[in-house]
Structure formats: C-alpha cells, structure tokens
Amino acid sequence: MEYVETIRNLQKINWSELDENESNKVESEFNLAIKKIEKELESVQDAVLLKQIIEKDESEYLIPIETMFRIYQKLIRLLENKNSVIANFANYLMIYGVDWKDEANQINVALDDGDTEKATLIALKVNYDKYQS
C-alpha cells in the first residue's frame, strides 16, 4: 500500500507555508492518494501489512480517520482471531471523541461478554459519515 506513505509525507508538510497553487497541488495529491488507498483496500489480503500500518499510525496519527476506519475494518474481515484488533478499533474510536463513543462502548460490551461475532458486526458497521444525510 504505497499511497499510505504518500499520505504520511503530505501530512508532514506545513501547509500554511504554501502559496495557493502549491496548496491546491498538495491537496490534489492528498485526495488522489486517499482514493488510491481505498482502491488498494478492495484487493489487499495481507493482514500483516495492515497491522503495520495501524501500528505506525498509533504513534503518528497522520492517516485520516476515515481511511483508518477502512483499514481497521478490512483487517477485521481478514482475521480469524480478531478480538485484539476489534478492541484496538474501539480504543481508536474513543480517541476521536464522542462521535463514536456509543459504538465503542457496544463493541467493548460485546467483547466483555465473549461475543466476538456481535463485536465484529458492530465494528464493521461503524460509519465515519454517520451524521451525513
């Protein structure tokens, strides 16, 4: 997933120092990289690679939240033993405030009850755009 590194690099740029043309160019590159990541996620089957992306983002927080949702959800679909990834996803949801607090709590309750199937269903239904009509 080569475009993940592109996103990381673009996020490290101080956009406030760019003129309008440079800013537009960087924004276009950024949006294109996000689209490429989404496309790559459709076919990626490498759970180790997805885990590495998540682990690196845990120290940098440079990948957009919506993209990280998709990465977590793809990894959850790929793994048989997914409890720790689902728990990490619930923690990730809590980092970003109250928007996904209910879903995170539901996931944690299901995991505490030993219901991996229910936790999986909840995790896979988490929608970044849940407030959009």
N, C-alpha and C positions, 0 to 999 in steps of 0.2 A: 504494500500500500504506500507507494511512493509519494502520494499527494499529502499524506499526513505530515511529512517533513516540510513540505512546501507551506502548509498552514502554520506550523510552528515558526518557521523563519519569517513569514509575513507578520505574524503576531508580535514578533520581537522588534519590528520597525516602529520608530516613534513617528506615528502618522501626523502628528501636529507639526512636524518639521517639513512636511511635504507640501509642495505647491499643488494647485488644483489638478493639473494634468497628471502629476505623479500620484496624487491621491486616487484619482479615478483609475489609473493604470493598476495600482496595487489592489484596489477594491475589486476590479475585474478579475485579476489573477486569483484573489482570495475566493470569490464566488465560483470561479471555474474549478478551483481545487476542491471546494466543497462538493460540487456536482460530480467530480471525478471520484471522490471518496465514496459518495452514495452509490455510484455505478459499480465500483470495485466491491463494495459490501454485498452486492447481489450474488457475486460468484465466489467470494473468499470462503475457504473451508479450513483455514489454518488457525486453530484456536490459540496456539502458542503466540502467533503474531498479534492477534487481537489482545491477548493478555499483556503482551509487551507494550502495546500502545496505551492501554489503560494504566499500567504501572508507571509509565513515563509521564502520563498526563497527571497522575496523582501528585507529582512533585512540581509540575509546571502550570497546570490549568490553562493551557494555550489553545486546546481544541475547543471549538464552540460546543455549548451544552447540547444542542440538538443533535449534533454529529456524535457526541459521546453517547447519547441515548441509543442511537442506532448501533453503535459499536457494541455496547453492553448487550443490547437485545439480540444482536447476531450471535455473540458469544454464548448467550444463554441458550439459544436454539441449537448450537453446535455441541454443547457439552451434555454428557450423561450425568455426571456428578457436578451439579451446578449450584448447590447451596451457598458456597462461599462467594461465588460471583453474584448471585442474587442478593446476598447480604451486602456486598460491596456496592451494588447498584442502589440499594435502599439508602445506604450511607451517602452516596453521591447525590441522591435526590434531596436529602436533608441539608446538604452543604448550600444548596441554592435557594433556601428559604421555604416559605410556607406554600408556594405554588404546588408542590408535590408531596407535602407532608402527609396528607391522607393516604396516598398510595404507598409511601414509605412505611407508614405505620401498619397498613394492611399486609404488606409484604412481610414485615417483621413478625406480626402476629401469626401469619401462616407458617413461617419458618419455625417459630417457637412451638407451634402445635405439631410440627413434624410433617406438615402438608406441603411438600415441595411442588406438587402439581398446581395447587392453588397459588402459591407464591410465584410460580412460573407464569401462570395465566395473568396475574396482576401485573407482573414486571413487563410482560410483552404488550400489555395494553396501555402502559404509560405513554401519554401523548404530550409532546413538548408544546404543541399548539392547542391545548385543551380549551383555552379561553377564546380562541378564534372561532368566528361563526362561518 
